[in-house]
Every structure is written in structure tokens, then in C-alpha cells.
Amino acid sequence: MKKAFFILPAAIALAACTQSMEITQKPVDFAHVSTKNKVVRLSAVPVRTYAKGEDGKSKEIGGAVCTIKSDEFKTSFTSPAIVRFPTTEGKSAPLDVACKLDEKTATGTLEPKLHANYASVTSGTHAGAALFVTLVAAAATHAVATERDHWAFVKDPESGLHFTLK
């Protein structure tokens, strides 16, 4: 019976270490600064900040002020937060991230990743002028289709984004 008494508090303490902080604020949206790319979808992504504790282990901390921006989009919030990241038609500029709490900061860049490819280029085995016309048409089709590709900043929204303050 005494063993169970000591094991239960230890298990509860370990479980508390692995739990994430509760996000209490409303989801945060980006301001669409330019009209370069059309937003086709928003994905809710938990954004959390971490720092090394006195024991040297990484732990989640709240209250960091974060700014995420590019020439096209910008937002700011206090961590932890749910941020609704855009998926765009056409490739967007990378997003610069900066989080700060007291004297600790975290910075980084989020590159857009191809989410859905709409390019469909056909190839043929034509000779002479027909080959030239086919290649020009294929290049034009590819250029138009590339502008319609969907690009996202976060491939797996459920796993979220974590920034470590140093």
C-alpha cells in the first residue's frame, strides 16, 4: 500500500510536466497586407513558446509576445495562442517570426511549402513545328497552373509550432 502512495504522486507529477498550457484567448488571424496571393484556406495552428528551466529541461512558458510577418501577412499575439495560418493560391513570401519574453527571444523563418499542385503538363513525341507549339503551350499551361498551386506555411497544423526562447 505504501508503494502505491509514492507511485501515484510521481505519476501525477510526470503527467503534469507533459501537459500543454491551456489556450484561453480567441484564435488570432493574419492581416492580409497585400493582394499578391489569394487566401484559399485558414488552418488553426497552436503556437507555443518554451525555455529551459532551472533543471535544464525545456518547459512551456506563456506570455511571450510574438510577431509573425512578411510583405503579405502580419499578426501579433501572446503565447500560447491558436493562430489561423493562410494557405494561398500562388507562393507567398516567407514569414519572419520573433517572440520575446523579458530578455529572452526566439526568431525564425517559416518558408511556404507546396500543399497542392495543380500543374498538369502533357508531353508528346511530335516532330518539328508541332514539337515547338507543344512545348510553348506546355510552358504557358505550367506557368498558369503554378500560379494556382496552393502553398501553406504549416504542413501539419495539429502538431503546432514551438519556439524556444534563449
N, CA, C and O of each residue as an XYZ file, in Angstrom:
664
protein
N       0.821     -1.195      0.000
C       0.000      0.000      0.000
C       0.863      1.256      0.000
O       0.521      2.233     -0.667
N       1.974      1.251      0.734
C       2.834      2.427      0.792
C       3.469      2.703     -0.569
O       3.685      3.865     -0.914
N       3.776      1.653     -1.358
C       4.376      1.843     -2.682
C       3.420      2.603     -3.585
O       3.840      3.511     -4.303
N       2.151      2.251     -3.561
C       1.162      2.923     -4.389
C       1.044      4.396     -4.002
O       0.809      5.252     -4.855
N       1.207      4.684     -2.723
C       1.135      6.048     -2.242
C       2.228      6.919     -2.859
O       1.976      8.074     -3.203
N       3.444      6.376     -3.004
C       4.548      7.129     -3.584
C       4.505      7.136     -5.116
O       4.916      8.115     -5.738
N       4.022      6.078     -5.717
C       3.974      5.990     -7.178
C       2.919      6.932     -7.742
O       3.163      7.583     -8.758
N       1.769      7.019     -7.119
C       0.702      7.869     -7.626
C       1.121      9.342     -7.700
O       0.914      9.958     -8.746
N       1.697      9.942     -6.652
C       2.131     11.347     -6.774
C       3.208     11.523     -7.848
O       3.224     12.542     -8.538
N       4.093     10.560     -7.997
C       5.133     10.652     -9.025
C       4.514     10.607    -10.415
O       4.928     11.357    -11.298
N       3.535      9.746    -10.620
C       2.868      9.652    -11.921
C       2.113     10.940    -12.227
O       2.133     11.414    -13.362
N       1.453     11.506    -11.228
C       0.730     12.761    -11.426
C       1.703     13.888    -11.758
O       1.421     14.710    -12.630
N       2.834     13.935    -11.079
C       3.834     14.977    -11.332
C       4.397     14.849    -12.742
O       4.579     15.859    -13.423
N       4.675     13.630    -13.193
C       5.186     13.424    -14.551
C       4.143     13.794    -15.592
O       4.482     14.387    -16.616
N       2.900     13.462    -15.354
C       1.838     13.806    -16.295
C       1.684     15.315    -16.396
O       1.423     15.835    -17.481
N       1.840     16.024    -15.290
C       1.731     17.483    -15.298
C       2.837     18.114    -16.120
O       2.624     19.163    -16.728
N       4.017     17.502    -16.156
C       5.138     18.040    -16.917
C       4.895     17.966    -18.417
O       5.396     18.806    -19.165
N       4.141     16.983    -18.861
C       3.957     16.792    -20.288
C       2.721     17.501    -20.834
O       2.531     17.548    -22.049
N       1.885     18.048    -19.972
C       0.680     18.719    -20.438
C       1.023     20.098    -20.974
O       1.924     20.772    -20.475
N       0.296     20.499    -21.990
C       0.475     21.827    -22.566
C      -0.364     22.828    -21.793
O      -1.363     22.482    -21.163
N       0.071     24.077    -21.859
C      -0.697     25.142    -21.223
C      -2.021     25.307    -21.966
O      -2.091     25.125    -23.181
N      -3.052     25.649    -21.228
C      -4.353     25.871    -21.839
C      -4.334     27.189    -22.618
O      -3.818     28.200    -22.143
N      -4.903     27.154    -23.814
C      -5.012     28.362    -24.630
C      -6.383     28.964    -24.374
O      -7.406     28.365    -24.707
N      -6.399     30.148    -23.785
C      -7.659     30.753    -23.363
C      -8.118     31.893    -24.276
O      -9.288     32.273    -24.239
N      -7.229     32.436    -25.082
C      -7.625     33.552    -25.952
C      -8.272     33.062    -27.248
O      -8.120     31.903    -27.635
N      -8.980     33.946    -27.896
C      -9.625     33.622    -29.166
C      -8.560     33.386    -30.235
O      -7.454     33.915    -30.125
N      -8.879     32.590    -31.281
C      -7.923     32.392    -32.379
C      -7.521     33.728    -33.015
O      -8.325     34.652    -33.135
N      -6.256     33.791    -33.414
C      -5.670     35.007    -33.980
C      -5.557     34.844    -35.493
O      -5.081     33.818    -35.981
N      -5.998     35.860    -36.231
C      -5.897     35.857    -37.688
C      -4.766     36.761    -38.149
O      -4.321     37.647    -37.420
N      -4.312     36.521    -39.367
C      -3.333     37.388    -40.008
C      -4.067     38.527    -40.704
O      -5.175     38.346    -41.211
N      -3.449     39.688    -40.724
C      -3.921     40.773    -41.578
C      -3.311     40.508    -42.953
O      -2.116     40.234    -43.057
N      -4.107     40.587    -43.989
C      -3.650     40.365    -45.368
C      -3.212     41.734    -45.892
O      -4.039     42.531    -46.335
N      -1.896     42.002    -45.837
C      -1.361     43.317    -46.149
C      -1.385     43.612    -47.649
O      -1.734     44.722    -48.051
N      -1.022     42.639    -48.476
C      -1.024     42.863    -49.925
C      -1.994     41.893    -50.583
O      -2.444     40.930    -49.963
N      -2.304     42.153    -51.824
C      -3.242     41.304    -52.551
C      -2.518     40.410    -53.550
O      -3.123     39.948    -54.518
N      -1.234     40.162    -53.329
C      -0.451     39.361    -54.272
C      -1.032     37.959    -54.443
O      -1.180     37.488    -55.571
N      -1.358     37.297    -53.361
C      -1.851     35.921    -53.415
C      -3.199     35.798    -52.716
O      -3.426     36.382    -51.656
N      -4.072     35.036    -53.325
C      -5.411     34.810    -52.782
C      -5.337     33.767    -51.661
O      -4.713     32.718    -51.824
N      -5.973     34.057    -50.529
C      -6.052     33.102    -49.425
C      -7.192     32.139    -49.728
O      -8.332     32.556    -49.931
N      -6.871     30.835    -49.758
C      -7.884     29.832    -50.084
C      -8.349     29.037    -48.866
O      -9.377     28.363    -48.922
N      -7.601     29.113    -47.770
C      -7.969     28.352    -46.576
C      -7.200     28.909    -45.378
O      -6.124     29.487    -45.531
N      -7.765     28.725    -44.194
C      -7.089     29.071    -42.944
C      -6.967     27.800    -42.113
O      -7.921     27.028    -42.006
N      -5.796     27.584    -41.526
C      -5.557     26.408    -40.690
C      -5.207     26.854    -39.279
O      -4.262     27.616    -39.073
N      -5.979     26.370    -38.307
C      -5.740     26.705    -36.903
C      -4.523     25.932    -36.393
O      -4.501     24.701    -36.406
N      -3.512     26.680    -35.944
C      -2.249     26.086    -35.507
C      -1.936     26.572    -34.093
O      -1.844     27.779    -33.867
N      -1.768     25.649    -33.132
C      -1.333     26.079    -31.806
C       0.135     26.529    -31.861
O       0.991     25.806    -32.371
N       0.416     27.717    -31.337
C       1.779     28.250    -31.300
C       2.169     28.379    -29.832
O       1.480     29.030    -29.047
N       3.286     27.749    -29.477
C       3.728     27.704    -28.083
C       5.181     28.135    -27.971
O       5.961     27.976    -28.911
N       5.539     28.682    -26.814
C       6.924     29.073    -26.567
C       7.471     28.271    -25.392
O       6.755     27.949    -24.445
N       8.758     27.961    -25.481
C       9.440     27.143    -24.485
C      10.732     27.826    -24.067
O      11.279     28.657    -24.793
N      11.205     27.463    -22.892
C      12.507     27.928    -22.402
C      13.050     26.859    -21.467
O      12.295     26.059    -20.915
N      14.374     26.856    -21.297
C      14.982     25.900    -20.369
C      14.747     26.367    -18.951
O      14.960     27.531    -18.613
N      14.303     25.430    -18.125
C      14.066     25.728    -16.719
C      15.359     25.637    -15.927
O      16.424     25.384    -16.491
N      15.265     25.842    -14.630
C      16.443     25.767    -13.756
C      17.062     24.379    -13.762
O      18.257     24.221    -13.514
N      16.232     23.363    -14.049
C      16.741     21.994    -14.090
C      17.369     21.649    -15.444
O      17.823     20.523    -15.650
N      17.393     22.627    -16.373
C      17.991     22.408    -17.688
C      17.053     21.779    -18.702
O      17.422     21.594    -19.862
N      15.840     21.450    -18.273
C      14.869     20.842    -19.176
C      13.976     21.921    -19.796
O      13.677     22.937    -19.168
N      13.566     21.682    -21.019
C      12.695     22.615    -21.725
C      11.283     22.514    -21.163
O      10.748     21.422    -20.973
N      10.692     23.678    -20.901
C       9.314     23.692    -20.414
C       8.569     24.824    -21.099
O       9.155     25.843    -21.465
N       7.278     24.631    -21.264
C       6.456     25.649    -21.902
C       6.274     26.832    -20.970
O       6.033     26.681    -19.773
N       6.398     28.023    -21.563
C       6.124     29.237    -20.811
C       5.161     30.097    -21.621
O       5.231     30.136    -22.849
N       4.293     30.763    -20.944
C       3.339     31.644    -21.600
C       3.729     33.093    -21.409
O       4.584     33.420    -20.586
N       3.095     33.953    -22.177
C       3.312     35.381    -22.023
C       4.311     35.992    -22.984
O       4.548     37.199    -22.933
N       4.902     35.197    -23.855
C       5.830     35.762    -24.838
C       5.030     36.514    -25.899
O       4.008     36.020    -26.375
N       5.485     37.684    -26.262
C       4.843     38.468    -27.317
C       5.494     38.078    -28.636
O       6.706     38.210    -28.809
N       4.673     37.597    -29.562
C       5.183     37.101    -30.843
C       4.621     37.938    -31.993
O       3.469     38.371    -31.973
N       5.474     38.149    -32.990
C       5.076     38.824    -34.220
C       5.489     37.928    -35.379
O       6.625     37.456    -35.436
N       4.564     37.698    -36.297
C       4.856     36.916    -37.498
C       4.447     37.797    -38.672
O       3.301     38.238    -38.762
N       5.422     38.054    -39.594
C       5.091     38.974    -40.683
C       5.924     38.721    -41.934
O       7.001     38.125    -41.899
N       5.369     39.205    -43.035
C       6.048     39.250    -44.336
C       5.503     40.481    -45.045
O       4.791     41.286    -44.443
N       5.835     40.629    -46.322
C       5.268     41.740    -47.098
C       3.776     41.545    -47.327
O       3.063     42.508    -47.610
N       3.294     40.303    -47.208
C       1.896     39.989    -47.496
C       1.011     39.845    -46.266
O      -0.164     40.210    -46.295
N       1.573     39.313    -45.186
C       0.770     38.993    -43.998
C       1.470     39.484    -42.741
O       2.695     39.604    -42.699
N       0.663     39.768    -41.707
C       1.250     40.086    -40.405
C       0.243     39.795    -39.305
O      -0.967     39.912    -39.499
N       0.771     39.411    -38.138
C      -0.052     39.223    -36.949
C       0.853     39.320    -35.725
O       2.069     39.159    -35.823
N       0.252     39.581    -34.594
C       0.981     39.528    -33.325
C       0.029     39.002    -32.263
O      -1.187     39.172    -32.350
N       0.616     38.356    -31.252
C      -0.182     37.693    -30.223
C       0.714     37.384    -29.035
O       1.931     37.555    -29.098
N       0.104     36.930    -27.960
C       0.819     36.472    -26.776
C       0.669     34.961    -26.693
O      -0.436     34.435    -26.819
N       1.784     34.261    -26.481
C       1.760     32.790    -26.430
C       1.224     32.305    -25.085
O       1.369     32.993    -24.075
N       0.609     31.131    -25.067
C       0.263     30.269    -26.198
C      -0.990     30.808    -26.899
O      -1.831     31.465    -26.285
N      -1.092     30.513    -28.197
C      -2.230     31.001    -28.969
C      -2.539     30.039    -30.106
O      -1.690     29.258    -30.535
N      -3.767     30.115    -30.577
C      -4.160     29.438    -31.808
C      -4.080     30.508    -32.894
O      -4.779     31.520    -32.838
N      -3.218     30.270    -33.882
C      -3.049     31.224    -34.977
C      -3.583     30.575    -36.247
O      -3.230     29.439    -36.566
N      -4.423     31.290    -36.962
C      -5.019     30.757    -38.190
C      -4.138     31.151    -39.381
O      -4.234     32.258    -39.910
N      -3.268     30.196    -39.787
C      -2.316     30.419    -40.870
C      -2.992     30.287    -42.230
O      -3.833     29.409    -42.426
N      -2.623     31.166    -43.177
C      -3.228     31.112    -44.511
C      -2.580     30.057    -45.403
O      -1.380     29.801    -45.313
N      -3.386     29.458    -46.257
C      -2.911     28.690    -47.400
C      -3.273     29.549    -48.594
O      -4.413     29.996    -48.715
N      -2.314     29.785    -49.480
C      -2.538     30.727    -50.575
C      -2.484     30.062    -51.936
O      -1.872     29.010    -52.122
N      -3.137     30.705    -52.868
C      -3.056     30.320    -54.273
C      -1.905     31.136    -54.847
O      -2.024     32.350    -55.017
N      -0.800     30.478    -55.141
C       0.438     31.148    -55.515
C       1.363     31.182    -54.311
O       0.907     31.250    -53.170
N       2.666     31.133    -54.570
C       3.658     31.068    -53.493
C       3.834     32.422    -52.820
O       4.101     33.426    -53.479
N       3.684     32.435    -51.513
C       3.855     33.648    -50.715
C       5.306     33.813    -50.298
O       6.106     32.882    -50.392
N       5.628     35.006    -49.838
C       6.949     35.274    -49.279
C       7.068     34.554    -47.934
O       6.054     34.300    -47.284
N       8.292     34.221    -47.507
C       8.482     33.591    -46.189
C       7.993     34.515    -45.064
O       7.990     35.739    -45.200
N       7.583     33.899    -43.959
C       7.153     34.649    -42.780
C       8.302     34.719    -41.777
O       8.914     33.697    -41.466
N       8.597     35.906    -41.273
C       9.602     36.083    -40.227
C       8.907     36.041    -38.879
O       7.884     36.693    -38.674
N       9.479     35.259    -37.950
C       8.897     35.080    -36.622
C       9.837     35.678    -35.579
O      11.050     35.476    -35.639
N       9.271     36.413    -34.623
C      10.041     36.929    -33.493
C       9.159     36.867    -32.253
O       8.067     37.432    -32.227
N       9.645     36.172    -31.223
C       8.945     36.096    -29.938
C       9.889     36.617    -28.860
O      11.097     36.385    -28.915
N       9.326     37.329    -27.875
C      10.155     37.898    -26.818
C       9.424     37.852    -25.487
O       8.235     38.156    -25.396
N      10.168     37.463    -24.457
C       9.682     37.490    -23.084
C      10.856     37.894    -22.210
O      11.867     37.194    -22.158
N      10.724     39.018    -21.527
C      11.819     39.589    -20.740
C      13.025     39.780    -21.665
O      12.918     40.478    -22.673
N      14.144     39.186    -21.347
C      15.346     39.326    -22.181
C      15.552     38.143    -23.111
O      16.547     38.087    -23.834
N      14.622     37.200    -23.098
C      14.752     36.008    -23.946
C      14.009     36.218    -25.256
O      12.926     36.803    -25.282
N      14.607     35.732    -26.351
C      13.980     35.879    -27.662
C      14.068     34.574    -28.455
O      14.901     33.709    -28.184
N      13.195     34.468    -29.425
C      13.222     33.370    -30.401
C      12.919     33.998    -31.755
O      11.977     34.779    -31.890
N      13.717     33.655    -32.744
C      13.473     34.154    -34.090
C      13.565     33.004    -35.077
O      14.193     31.982    -34.799
N      12.943     33.176    -36.218
C      12.994     32.145    -37.245
C      12.247     32.592    -38.488
O      11.691     33.688    -38.547
N      12.250     31.718    -39.474
C      11.576     31.978    -40.742
C      10.742     30.765    -41.109
O      11.214     29.631    -41.022
N       9.508     31.001    -41.519
C       8.628     29.938    -41.991
C       8.523     30.042    -43.509
O       7.956     31.001    -44.034
N       9.066     29.062    -44.203
C       9.025     29.030    -45.661
C       7.712     28.402    -46.113
O       7.273     27.415    -45.523
N       7.075     28.951    -47.147
C       5.865     28.305    -47.668
C       6.232     26.986    -48.344
O       7.262     26.883    -49.012
N       5.380     25.984    -48.163
C       5.610     24.660    -48.746
C       4.450     24.333    -49.680
O       3.300     24.678    -49.408
N       4.768     23.667    -50.776
C       3.731     23.296    -51.729
C       2.749     22.361    -51.048
O       3.128     21.307    -50.539
N       1.489     22.755    -51.044
C       0.446     21.981    -50.371
C      -0.368     21.161    -51.371
O      -0.721     20.013    -51.102
N      -0.661     21.758    -52.522
C      -1.421     21.062    -53.565
C      -0.962     21.591    -54.916
O      -0.952     22.800    -55.147
N      -0.582     20.682    -55.802
C      -0.042     21.048    -57.102
C      -1.108     20.878    -58.167
O      -1.662     19.792    -58.333
N      -1.393     21.954    -58.890
C      -2.397     21.903    -59.935
C      -1.784     21.911    -61.331
O      -2.508     21.977    -62.324
N      -0.474     21.845    -61.413
C       0.190     21.831    -62.718
C       0.005     20.465    -63.374
O       0.262     19.426    -62.765
N      -0.436     20.489    -64.598
C      -0.538     19.231    -65.342
C      -0.039     19.493    -66.752
O      -0.754     20.019    -67.605
N       1.189     19.115    -66.963
C       1.816     19.359    -68.247
C       1.819     18.063    -69.035
O       2.285     17.034    -68.546
N       1.306     18.112    -70.239
C       1.301     16.921    -71.077
C       2.540     16.918    -71.953
O       3.021     17.971    -72.372
N       3.042     15.749    -72.220
C       4.199     15.651    -73.102
C       3.833     14.752    -74.275
O       3.011     13.844    -74.155
N       4.451     15.022    -75.387
C       4.170     14.231    -76.580
C       5.442     14.020    -77.369
O       6.471     14.627    -77.072
N       5.381     13.185    -78.345
C       6.544     12.928    -79.190
C       6.221     13.401    -80.598
O       6.015     12.612    -81.520
N       6.184     14.744    -80.725
C       5.907     15.346    -82.022
C       7.211     15.830    -82.629
O       8.184     16.064    -81.912
N       7.237     15.981    -83.930
C       8.446     16.436    -84.602
C       8.259     17.850    -85.107
O       7.135     18.296    -85.339
N       9.372     18.557    -85.278
C       9.390     19.851    -85.939
C       8.542     20.902    -85.257
O       8.607     21.079    -84.041
N       7.733     21.611    -86.066
C       6.919     22.728    -85.589
C       5.910     22.281    -84.541
O       5.630     23.011    -83.590
N       5.373     21.098    -84.712
C       4.399     20.597    -83.741
C       5.034     20.485    -82.358
O       4.381     20.772    -81.355
N       6.296     20.072    -82.292
C       7.001     19.969    -81.015
C       7.156     21.354    -80.396
O       6.944     21.535    -79.197
N       7.528     22.333    -81.225
C       7.697     23.701    -80.731
C       6.387     24.239    -80.151
O       6.382     24.802    -79.056
N       5.285     24.072    -80.871
C       3.973     24.535    -80.410
C       3.584     23.815    -79.122
O       3.060     24.435    -78.196
N       3.835     22.523    -79.062
C       3.517     21.739    -77.872
C       4.313     22.235    -76.669
O       3.758     22.367    -75.578
N       5.613     22.513    -76.851
C       6.451     22.990    -75.748
C       6.031     24.374    -75.264
O       6.004     24.628    -74.060
N       5.701     25.273    -76.200
C       5.248     26.612    -75.816
C       3.924     26.517    -75.052
O       3.752     27.174    -74.025
N       3.006     25.714    -75.541
C       1.709     25.536    -74.865
C       1.892     24.912    -73.485
O       1.239     25.311    -72.520
N       2.787     23.929    -73.404
C       3.042     23.273    -72.119
C       3.651     24.255    -71.129
O       3.277     24.253    -69.956
N       4.583     25.096    -71.576
C       5.213     26.081    -70.694
C       4.181     27.089    -70.196
O       4.174     27.441    -69.017
N       3.311     27.554    -71.092
C       2.265     28.500    -70.698
C       1.296     27.863    -69.713
O       0.907     28.486    -68.726
N       0.910     26.630    -69.981
C      -0.003     25.914    -69.081
C       0.646     25.733    -67.715
O      -0.007     25.914    -66.688
N       1.928     25.376    -67.697
C       2.639     25.176    -66.430
C       2.722     26.493    -65.652
O       2.523     26.503    -64.437
N       3.014     27.602    -66.338
C       3.106     28.902    -65.672
C       1.773     29.283    -65.045
O       1.739     29.752    -63.908
N       0.679     29.089    -65.766
C      -0.644     29.404    -65.236
C      -0.979     28.475    -64.072
O      -1.486     28.923    -63.044
N      -0.695     27.179    -64.233
C      -1.019     26.212    -63.185
C      -0.198     26.472    -61.931
O      -0.700     26.302    -60.820
N       1.077     26.890    -62.094
C       1.926     27.170    -60.938
C       1.329     28.302    -60.113
O       1.395     28.267    -58.884
N       0.754     29.290    -60.757
C       0.106     30.386    -60.035
C      -1.122     29.901    -59.267
O      -1.564     30.561    -58.327
N      -1.670     28.761    -59.658
C      -2.849     28.226    -58.989
C      -2.491     27.192    -57.920
O      -3.372     26.729    -57.196
N      -1.210     26.822    -57.812
C      -0.791     25.885    -56.769
C      -1.121     26.476    -55.400
O      -1.117     27.694    -55.225
N      -1.404     25.612    -54.443
C      -1.695     26.057    -53.084
C      -0.454     25.863    -52.219
O       0.167     24.800    -52.223
N      -0.109     26.913    -51.477
C       1.085     26.923    -50.634
C       0.674     27.156    -49.189
O      -0.174     28.001    -48.904
N       1.285     26.395    -48.271
C       0.970     26.509    -46.845
C       2.268     26.696    -46.052
O       3.332     26.232    -46.463
N       2.164     27.372    -44.928
C       3.328     27.595    -44.067
C       3.512     26.469    -43.057
O       4.614     26.260    -42.550
N       2.441     25.746    -42.765
C       2.494     24.668    -41.776
C       1.884     23.422    -42.411
O       0.700     23.408    -42.747
N       2.698     22.372    -42.574
C       2.211     21.134    -43.207
C       1.259     20.362    -42.294
O       0.266     19.807    -42.763
N       1.557     20.324    -40.994
C       0.749     19.559    -40.044
C       0.241     20.487    -38.935
O       0.870     20.583    -37.881
N      -0.890     21.173    -39.157
C      -1.384     22.139    -38.176
C      -1.612     21.562    -36.783
O      -1.432     22.268    -35.790
N      -2.002     20.297    -36.691
C      -2.305     19.705    -35.383
C      -1.082     19.625    -34.476
O      -1.208     19.738    -33.257
N       0.100     19.431    -35.060
C       1.298     19.333    -34.229
C       1.750     20.696    -33.727
O       2.497     20.784    -32.753
N       1.301     21.760    -34.386
C       1.585     23.113    -33.923
C       2.997     23.573    -34.213
O       3.797     22.858    -34.818
N       3.282     24.783    -33.767
C       4.616     25.385    -33.888
C       5.142     25.671    -32.495
O       4.420     26.167    -31.630
N       6.413     25.349    -32.291
C       7.049     25.551    -30.986
C       8.297     26.395    -31.195
O       9.128     26.081    -32.047
N       8.428     27.454    -30.428
C       9.597     28.327    -30.492
C      10.288     28.344    -29.145
O       9.646     28.520    -28.110
N      11.607     28.161    -29.162
C      12.388     28.121    -27.928
C      13.058     29.467    -27.687
O      13.849     29.936    -28.505
N      12.737     30.069    -26.574
C      13.319     31.350    -26.184
C      14.698     31.121    -25.570
O      14.894     30.227    -24.747
N      15.641     31.949    -25.994
C      17.023     31.835    -25.473
C      17.497     33.183    -24.983
O      18.627     33.305    -24.510
